[in-house]
Amino acid sequence: MGSENLPYAADAESPLKEAELAVLRKQYEREGQFVGVQTKFNYAWGLIKSDQAADQRLGVKLLSGEFLFFSLPPALSHPKEKTNI
């Protein structure tokens, strides 16, 4: 496998084109309340790479909520489930 298949480091730092971010946003919105972790990560990553501070904040908020949810003990991350503590 040659290095021609690997992305350039600069690509990770440059903002997505508006059309590229729109694809991620549309997928995120289409999944609605059942949005998958990968879709949420992809959209948040695209937002964080943005030049716009508001987009960056939303991206961080999406990721923070996702990682907070997965880092909580099961009794706290699923409050509707009954647990015997």
Stockholm file with secondary structure:
# STOCKHOLM 1.0

chainA/1-85         MGSENLPYAADAESPLKEAELAVLRKQYEREGQFVGVQTKFNYAWGLIKSDQAADQRLGVKLLSGEFLFFSLPPALSHPKEKTNI
#=GR chainA/1-85 SS CCGGGSCCHHHHHSCCCHHHHHHHHHHHHHHGGGCCHHHHHHHHHHHHTSSCHHHHHHHHHHHHHHHHHHHSCHHHHCTTSCCCC
#=GC SS_cons        CCGGGSCCHHHHHSCCCHHHHHHHHHHHHHHGGGCCHHHHHHHHHHHHTSSCHHHHHHHHHHHHHHHHHHHSCHHHHCTTSCCCC
//
